[in-house]
Amino acid sequence: DKATQKEMNEWARLTDKYAQELMKYQLVCSYCGIHLDENSVNGLCEKNRSKEGAKSEFTQEDAPFSFKGCERHHFGRPHKNYVQGPMTGSQDINSKFAEASRNDPKV
């Protein structure tokens, strides 16, 4: 009936709004793309080992220069095209994003 359909639509709208709010808190490492979690927050970053080699490629904003080469993660909001592969122990990054960022510097 109409009342049931109206309530289902309202729940769907609220669920979408909640999902959008949660996305605001998703943070990834600028250098390696790993998600911020209890294991990565104070971990070492394999991709941030030298000032010359460290590139901020996974976040909307570049990491501050002072973070380059410090071997630490720098977390920020992911690019809109950021795609993560299946969650694994090492949280591997989907190669599609890496390929897209090489082909389009604006990604």
KOLRO-110929 format. One record per residue: x, y, z of N, C-alpha, C, O in turn; residue number from 1; residue in one letter. Coordinates in steps of 0.2 Angstrom, whole numbers, always signed. Atoms other than C-alpha are relative to their C-alpha. Layout:
((X,Y,Z),(X,Y,Z),(X,Y,Z),(X,Y,Z),NUM,A)
...
% end
This chain:
((+4,-6,+0),(+0,+0,+0),(+4,+6,+0),(+10,+6,+1),1,D)
((-4,-6,+0),(+5,+18,-1),(+4,+2,+6),(+10,+5,+6),2,K)
((-4,-2,-6),(+10,+21,+17),(+6,-5,+1),(+11,-2,+3),3,A)
((-6,+4,-1),(+22,+6,+17),(+5,+2,-5),(+11,+3,-4),4,T)
((-5,-2,+5),(+30,+12,+1),(+3,+7,+2),(+9,+8,+1),5,Q)
((-2,-7,-2),(+31,+30,+8),(+6,-1,+6),(+11,+2,+6),6,K)
((-5,+1,-6),(+40,+23,+24),(+6,-3,-3),(+12,-2,-1),7,E)
((-6,+3,+3),(+52,+12,+13),(+4,+5,-3),(+10,+5,-3),8,M)
((-4,-5,+3),(+57,+27,+3),(+3,+4,+5),(+9,+7,+4),9,N)
((-3,-4,-5),(+60,+37,+19),(+6,-4,+3),(+11,+0,+4),10,E)
((-6,+4,-3),(+71,+23,+26),(+6,+0,-5),(+12,+0,-3),11,W)
((-5,+0,+6),(+80,+22,+9),(+4,+7,+0),(+10,+7,+0),12,A)
((-3,-7,+0),(+83,+41,+10),(+5,+1,+6),(+10,+4,+5),13,R)
((-4,+0,-6),(+89,+40,+28),(+7,-4,-1),(+12,-2,+2),14,L)
((-6,+4,+1),(+101,+26,+24),(+5,+3,-5),(+11,+3,-3),15,T)
((-5,-3,+5),(+109,+35,+9),(+3,+6,+4),(+9,+8,+3),16,D)
((-3,-6,-4),(+111,+51,+20),(+5,-2,+5),(+10,+1,+6),17,K)
((-4,+2,-5),(+119,+41,+34),(+7,-3,-4),(+12,-1,-1),18,Y)
((-6,+2,+4),(+131,+33,+21),(+4,+6,-2),(+10,+5,-2),19,A)
((-4,-6,+2),(+136,+50,+14),(+3,+3,+6),(+9,+5,+5),20,Q)
((-3,-3,-6),(+139,+56,+32),(+6,-4,+2),(+12,-1,+4),21,E)
((-6,+4,-1),(+151,+41,+35),(+5,+1,-4),(+11,+1,-2),22,L)
((-5,-1,+5),(+160,+44,+19),(+5,+6,+2),(+11,+7,+0),23,M)
((-4,-6,-2),(+166,+61,+27),(+6,-2,+4),(+11,+1,+5),24,K)
((-5,+2,-4),(+176,+51,+39),(+5,-5,-2),(+9,-8,+1),25,Y)
((-5,+5,+3),(+185,+39,+27),(+6,+4,-1),(+6,+9,-5),26,Q)
((-7,-3,+1),(+204,+43,+27),(+4,-5,-3),(+4,-11,+0),27,L)
((-5,+5,+3),(+218,+35,+17),(+6,+4,+0),(+7,+10,+0),28,V)
((-6,-2,+0),(+236,+37,+17),(+2,+4,-7),(+0,+1,-12),29,C)
((-1,-3,+6),(+242,+50,+4),(+5,-4,-4),(+5,-3,-10),30,S)
((-5,+4,+4),(+257,+39,-1),(-2,-7,-2),(+0,-9,-8),31,Y)
((+1,+7,+2),(+251,+21,-1),(-7,-2,+0),(-9,-7,-3),32,C)
((+7,+2,+1),(+232,+22,+0),(-3,-4,+5),(-9,-5,+4),33,G)
((+3,+4,-5),(+229,+12,+15),(-5,+4,+4),(-4,+10,+6),34,I)
((+5,-4,-4),(+214,+16,+25),(+2,+1,+7),(+6,-3,+10),35,H)
((-1,-2,-7),(+215,+24,+42),(-4,-5,+5),(-10,-6,+4),36,L)
((+3,+5,-5),(+212,+10,+56),(+4,+0,+6),(+10,+3,+6),37,D)
((-4,+1,-6),(+218,+5,+72),(+7,-3,-1),(+11,-2,+3),38,E)
((-6,+3,+2),(+232,-5,+64),(+5,+5,-4),(+11,+5,-3),39,N)
((-4,-4,+4),(+238,+8,+52),(+2,+7,+3),(+6,+11,+0),40,S)
((-1,-7,-2),(+237,+24,+62),(+7,+2,+2),(+9,+8,+1),41,V)
((-7,-1,-3),(+254,+23,+70),(+5,-4,-4),(+11,-4,-2),42,N)
((-5,+4,+3),(+262,+12,+57),(+5,+3,-5),(+4,+9,-6),43,G)
((-5,-2,+5),(+276,+14,+45),(-3,+0,-7),(-6,-5,-9),44,L)
((+2,+0,+7),(+273,+18,+27),(+5,-2,-5),(+11,+2,-5),45,C)
((-6,+3,+5),(+283,+8,+14),(+1,+5,-6),(+7,+5,-9),46,E)
((-1,-4,+6),(+280,+21,+0),(+3,+7,+2),(+4,+11,-2),47,K)
((-3,-6,-2),(+286,+36,+11),(+7,+0,+3),(+8,+1,+9),48,N)
((-7,+1,-3),(+304,+32,+13),(+5,+5,-1),(+10,+6,+2),49,R)
((-5,-5,+1),(+313,+46,+5),(-4,+7,-3),(-9,+6,-6),50,S)
((+3,-7,+2),(+309,+65,+1),(-1,+0,-8),(-6,+3,-10),51,K)
((+0,+0,+7),(+313,+62,-17),(-6,-5,-3),(-9,-4,-8),52,E)
((+4,+5,+2),(+302,+46,-19),(-7,+0,+2),(-12,-3,-1),53,G)
((+7,+0,-3),(+287,+50,-9),(-5,+5,-4),(-3,+11,-5),54,A)
((+5,-4,+4),(+272,+56,-19),(-7,-1,+3),(-9,-6,+5),55,K)
((+7,+0,-2),(+255,+61,-13),(-5,-2,-6),(-6,+3,-10),56,S)
((+4,+1,+6),(+244,+52,-25),(-7,-3,+1),(-11,-4,-3),57,E)
((+6,+3,-1),(+229,+45,-16),(-5,+5,+3),(-11,+3,+4),58,F)
((+4,-5,-3),(+222,+60,-7),(-2,+6,-4),(+2,+8,-9),59,T)
((+2,-6,+4),(+213,+76,-13),(+5,+5,+1),(+7,+9,-3),60,Q)
((-5,-5,-1),(+227,+87,-5),(+7,-4,+1),(+7,-9,+4),61,E)
((-7,+3,-1),(+246,+84,-5),(+1,+0,+8),(-1,+5,+11),62,D)
((-3,+0,-7),(+254,+79,+12),(+5,+6,+0),(+8,+8,-5),63,A)
((-5,-5,-1),(+264,+93,+19),(+7,-2,-1),(+9,-8,+0),64,P)
((-7,+1,+1),(+282,+94,+14),(+4,-4,+6),(+8,-8,+5),65,F)
((-4,+3,-6),(+288,+90,+32),(-2,-8,+1),(+2,-11,+4),66,S)
((+1,+7,-1),(+280,+73,+30),(+4,-5,-5),(+5,-11,-4),67,F)
((-4,+4,+5),(+290,+67,+15),(+6,-3,+2),(+10,+1,+5),68,K)
((-6,+4,-2),(+302,+54,+19),(+1,-2,+7),(+6,-4,+9),69,G)
((-1,+2,-7),(+298,+52,+37),(-2,-7,+2),(-2,-9,+8),70,C)
((+2,+7,+0),(+292,+34,+34),(-7,-1,+4),(-8,-6,+6),71,E)
((+6,+0,-3),(+275,+38,+42),(-6,+1,-5),(-5,+4,-10),72,R)
((+5,-1,+4),(+258,+38,+35),(-3,+7,+1),(-2,+10,+6),73,H)
((+3,-6,+0),(+249,+54,+31),(-7,-1,-2),(-8,-2,-8),74,H)
((+7,+2,+2),(+230,+52,+31),(-4,+7,-2),(-3,+12,+1),75,F)
((+4,-5,+3),(+218,+63,+21),(-6,-3,-4),(-7,-9,-4),76,G)
((+6,+2,+4),(+202,+62,+11),(+2,-3,-7),(+6,+0,-10),77,R)
((-2,+4,+6),(+203,+50,-4),(-2,+4,-6),(-7,+8,-6),78,P)
((+2,-2,+6),(+202,+56,-22),(-7,-2,-2),(-9,-8,+1),79,H)
((+6,+2,+2),(+185,+55,-29),(+0,-7,-4),(-5,-11,-4),80,K)
((-1,+6,+4),(+191,+41,-41),(+4,-6,+4),(+5,-11,+1),81,N)
((-3,+5,-4),(+199,+31,-27),(-4,-6,+1),(-10,-6,+2),82,Y)
((+3,+6,-1),(+195,+13,-27),(+4,-5,+3),(+10,-6,+2),83,V)
((-4,+5,-3),(+201,+0,-15),(-2,-7,-2),(-8,-8,-3),84,Q)
((+2,+7,+2),(+202,-18,-19),(-3,-4,+6),(-5,+0,+11),85,G)
((+3,+4,-5),(+195,-32,-8),(+4,+1,+7),(+11,+1,+6),86,P)
((-4,-1,-7),(+200,-30,+11),(+3,-6,+1),(+1,-11,+2),87,M)
((-4,+5,-2),(+214,-40,+15),(+4,+2,+6),(+4,+8,+8),88,T)
((-5,-2,-5),(+227,-41,+29),(+4,+6,-1),(+5,+10,+3),89,G)
((-5,-5,+2),(+238,-29,+20),(-4,+6,-4),(-1,+11,-5),90,S)
((+4,-5,+4),(+223,-19,+12),(+3,+2,-6),(+4,+8,-7),91,Q)
((-3,-1,+6),(+230,-20,-5),(-5,+5,-4),(-11,+5,-4),92,D)
((+3,-5,+4),(+225,-5,-17),(-2,-3,-7),(+2,-6,-10),93,I)
((+2,+2,+7),(+215,-9,-33),(+5,+3,-5),(+6,+9,-5),94,N)
((-5,-3,+5),(+227,-7,-47),(-3,+5,-5),(+0,+9,-9),95,S)
((+3,-4,+4),(+214,+2,-57),(+1,+7,+1),(+2,+12,-3),96,K)
((-1,-7,-2),(+216,+18,-47),(+7,+2,-2),(+8,+8,-4),97,F)
((-7,-1,+1),(+235,+17,-48),(+1,+2,-8),(+4,+6,-10),98,A)
((+0,-1,+7),(+233,+15,-67),(-3,+7,-3),(+0,+10,-7),99,E)
((+3,-6,+2),(+221,+29,-69),(+4,+7,+2),(+4,+12,-1),100,A)
((-4,-6,-3),(+232,+41,-58),(+6,+1,-5),(+9,+7,-5),101,S)
((-6,-1,+5),(+247,+38,-70),(-2,+3,-6),(+1,+7,-9),102,R)
((+3,-2,+6),(+236,+41,-85),(-3,+7,+0),(-3,+11,-5),103,N)
((+3,-7,+0),(+228,+57,-79),(+2,+3,+7),(+0,+1,+12),104,D)
((-3,-3,-6),(+237,+68,-67),(-5,+4,+4),(-3,+5,+10),105,P)
((+5,-3,-4),(+221,+76,-61),(-4,-4,+4),(-8,-2,+9),106,K)
((+3,+5,-4),(+215,+60,-53),(+2,+0,+7),(+0,-3,+11),107,V)
% end
